[in-house]
Every structure is written in structure tokens, then in C-alpha cells.
Amino acid sequence: MLTEGGIFVGGGGDGYAVPQELLLRYANRHGLVAGATGTGKTVTLQILAEGFSKAGVPVFMADVKGDLSGIAVAGAATHKLHEAFMKRSATIGFDLQYQAFPTVFWDLFGEQGHPIRTTVSEMGPLLLSRLMGLTEAQEGVLNVAFRVADEEGLPLLDLKDLQSMLVWIGQNASDLALRYGNVATATVGAIQRALLVLENQGATKFFGEPALDLSDMMHVGADGRGQVNVLAADKLMGSPRLYATFLLWLLSELFEELPEVGDPDKPKFVFFFDEAHLLFDDAPKALIDKVEQVARLIRSKGVGVYFITQNPADVPDDVLGQLGNRVQHALRAFTARDQQDLRRAAQNYRPNPAFDTETAIKEVGVGEAVTSFLQAKGVPGMVERTLVRPPASQLGPITADERRGVIASSGLSAKYDRVIDRDSAFERLQARAEAAAKAAAEAEEAEERLKEEERRDREDRRYNDRTTGRSSSRKSTSRRSDSVLEAFGKSVARQLGTKTGQAIVRGILGSIFKSR
């Protein structure tokens, strides 16, 4: 039931007859849905999404267990809880009429919905560092990579772009050191290993193009109902850091792209952050400060953010203080710490003299909650024990065939299902490397040709020298032979006593030398 300017959440007060409403004009003041496992948080999330959709407000929510997919299909009288739903509706004065809501399914892995992608550049070094769990020094090198990529005209779109950029950074570390500081090869290697872990978790499918167009999530149909965007997160929860970083990125994109609207009569978009503790667990202060800043300022963009978690203590106080609309399901106090958290949770509500808030939080049953919604002028409403209304859509998951039918009817398959791999850092650095390798090969070939020419010149000179040396040797040998012959001839002549004998001997010996 949608009253004027509000979403009917359930009945409170005596006999649960007093309507408890979330006023649309204060819905962008954010909210909290908390409670132990099995106390009804998922149903509360589903009925809030239904209420916003019916009011013409698009919503986004992560389906951690697969149960929220039922919002795409109308509930039925054949459901096992139909009688209980009708009885509860009569108790709280709610006219339950089963209906489906306009739904689009999304999936980072592209298996149970349209793929969601973003580029490495849009994610930015801060969120990537959080995603990979980098140290301060490693985050510094990652910032250098982003800065150099921007200066060199190397778009960072997917993981292979970033990996190639880091290789280039490592190869040119000495040249970059004077301007950006020391870039250690070991640090680059550590970042590359972290990127490998992301690849193994399936992040390769998340980074790339076509990137998500936020307008495709903020559609309002011809019937005036807002689109319900459901992210299939059952598999994604296996990579909790990727899940938390993705949702924070999406929230940041909404903050950066949407214009200021002041205080609208109703939100432009509502964002449900399920398993919110994953965002804050072991988060560095810089990241928590960013979440606080976005939560504080994004409401002026007409965006309401609702954190869903088991315990309000999971949310930092600076963020918790900005969550004006609250639905608190049961908390179990088994340990001393649980009891302390319970007392803190009760202190966050405006007291109701009719009951003790701390006791009520322990005692409320499944489908019941302690609620407080902002009233006129944004004043927190008095806490009430509330019986939450039944959902109009199906309670529980839809079938695989029903999901495929919803996906096919969205009209977004042609836009997102096909991956685009355009010219970016990987291709450009590869082209540079190939050009450098070609130039080096040509230089080496030219050097080899030069060496070959020099070798031939040396051989020609040696041949000429050798040829010239043989002619001189013959002449000198001939002269030496003549001298020997002459001396020998004189000796023989002396022996023979005649010049004729000398001439005969010279002729004989000359014939011998020539024959050699």
C-alpha cells in the first residue's frame, strides 16, 4: 500500500494497527536494515524495493542468496505462506494484491544477468588498491602507473592494459625515479601478483567495455514504476572484496555523474548495500572517509543509500549517524559483546514509553521489527514494534527459465553481452615494442652488413698483399740463385781452370732451380 508521499512498511502500536511509513521526501536521508540471520531482513529489503518501484523510484540491490529474484514474478495464492500473508495483511490493514515488478538482472560474470563492466581508469587507483589489498608503497606505484598512462596517452581499460603498463613502468623505472620517486621492481612484481589473484577470481570479466551506462539502471517505465535492478551476487560473494569494491564503485559513480537536485519530493535512485560489513572490514581510513563523504553528499543528488547488515555495530559511527530510517530485526545476545552491541543498538532510537527498546529488539519474531522513520522536518520518529507487511511479488527465487525470459525481454543484451576490445594501453605498448624490435633488428642487420663489407675489404687487402709479396720473393730468390750460381761457377772454374767450365756449370744449376 502506498499512501500519499510514503511507503507502507507495516503496522505498529496497539494491535499493529498504526501504519508505519517511510516518507519519500526523506528517503534520500539513507537507512539501515539490521538483524540476525533468519529474522526477515531479506523480506524487508524486498518490500522496500517494491514500495520504491511503485512510487516511480528505480532501485538497485544485490541478491546474495538468490531469493530477491522473486520480485520479477507476482506472488500466488498457491504459495505455502499465502494464508499467513492474508492473515497478517488483515491484522495491519494492508490490501495485499500480488503483482510482479519491472526487473533487470545483472551479473559481473555475465551468467545470471547482463554483464556489468567498468574500465580500470574509472575504478581508479584508490579502489583498486583496496580491491587488491595493497600496501601504501604499492599503492604509490599504482598511482604512478595511472599518472604515466594518462601523460603517455595510454588508456587503461582492462586488466591486461594495467599489467602491460606495470611492465613498462618496471622497465623504465630508472628514468621515472627522478620525477616520481623510486619504483622498485619487487613492488611492481607484488602488484602483478595481486592482479593475478583478481584474474583468478573472475575480475577479468568485470574490467573492460562496454562499460555500464548508469542511465540503463535508472529507467522509469510508461506505467510510472521504477526499474528494479537485481545483481546476482551468490557467486560474487565468493570474492567478498570484489563485491564490496564493486558496490562502492557504483555508489561513487552515482555521486560523480548525477546532478545536484537539493531536496526532492522523492529520491531519483535508491541503492541497497547488502552485507555492508564487507565494505568496512579491515578497510583503511582513507576508504572509510570516502564512504562517509559519499554518504553525506550523495543525498543532495537525490540518491538514498540503505545498508543491510546483521549488526549496526558493523557500520562505523560516522556513517551510522547519517542513516535516518531504520528497521531493526531481532538481535541475539549470547555473549557479553552481543549484549553490549544490543545496548548500543537500542540507544540509537528515540525511546517509546510504551516499551523498552532493548527488550523489544531481543523479543521481536521473524517478520517483525523495531522501526523508526524520519518524520516532519527530518526528526527521527519514535521507535515502534512493527509487523512487516508481506511482499506482493513472489517470496523466494524464480526458475532458471523465468530468469532467462526476464533477461531476454530487457532489450539490453545487444548493448552489453558482446565484449569490445578497442585500442588501448596493451595494444599501444605492444605496437611500441614491435616497432622498437623492428628498429633494433634493422640496426643489427645494417651492422652485420657493415661488418661483412669490412671483412671482405680485409680479405682483399690480404690477398693483394700476398700477391705482391710472392712477386718480390721470386725476384729476390732469382737474385739469390744467380749469386749462388755465380759463386759455385767460379769455384768450379777454378777447379776446371777455364771460363767455359764456369758457363757450363751455371747452365746446369740454373736448369735445376727453374725446375723447382
HELIX and SHEET records of a PDB file:
HELIX    1   1 ASP A   14  TYR A   16  5                                   3    
HELIX    2   2 LEU A   24  ARG A   29  5                                   6    
HELIX    3   3 LYS A   41  LYS A   54  1                                  14    
HELIX    4   4 ASP A   67  ALA A   72  5                                   6    
HELIX    5   5 HIS A   82  ILE A   92  1                                  11    
HELIX    6   6 VAL A  120  MET A  132  1                                  13    
HELIX    7   7 GLU A  136  GLU A  151  1                                  16    
HELIX    8   8 LEU A  159  GLN A  171  1                                  13    
HELIX    9   9 ALA A  173  TYR A  180  1                                   8    
HELIX   10  10 THR A  185  ASN A  200  1                                  16    
HELIX   11  11 ALA A  203  LYS A  205  5                                   3    
HELIX   12  12 LEU A  214  ASP A  216  5                                   3    
HELIX   13  13 LEU A  236  GLY A  238  5                                   3    
HELIX   14  14 PRO A  240  GLU A  257  1                                  18    
HELIX   15  15 HIS A  277  PHE A  280  1                                   4    
HELIX   16  16 LYS A  285  LEU A  297  1                                  13    
HELIX   17  17 ILE A  298  LYS A  301  5                                   4    
HELIX   18  18 PRO A  312  ASP A  314  5                                   3    
HELIX   19  19 ASP A  317  LEU A  320  1                                   4    
HELIX   20  20 ALA A  336  GLN A  347  1                                  12    
HELIX   21  21 THR A  357  GLU A  363  1                                   7    
HELIX   22  22 ALA A  376  GLY A  378  5                                   3    
HELIX   23  23 ALA A  400  SER A  409  1                                  10    
HELIX   24  24 SER A  413  TYR A  416  1                                   4    
HELIX   25  25 ALA A  425  LEU A  496  1                                  72    
HELIX   26  26 LYS A  499  SER A  515  1                                  17    
SHEET    1   A 3 LEU A   2  THR A   3  0                                        
SHEET    2   A 3 GLY A   6  GLY A  12 -1                                        
SHEET    3   A 3 VAL A  18  LEU A  23 -1                                        
SHEET    1   B12 LEU A   2  THR A   3  0                                        
SHEET    2   B12 GLY A   6  GLY A  12 -1                                        
SHEET    3   B12 GLU A 384  VAL A 388 -1                                        
SHEET    4   B12 GLU A 368  SER A 372 -1                                        
SHEET    5   B12 ASN A 325  GLN A 328 -1                                        
SHEET    6   B12 GLY A  31  ALA A  34  1                                        
SHEET    7   B12 VAL A 303  THR A 309  1                                        
SHEET    8   B12 PHE A 269  ASP A 274  1                                        
SHEET    9   B12 VAL A  59  ASP A  63  1                                        
SHEET   10   B12 VAL A 228  ALA A 232  1                                        
SHEET   11   B12 THR A 103  ASP A 107  1                                        
SHEET   12   B12 HIS A 114  PRO A 115  1                                        
END                                                                             
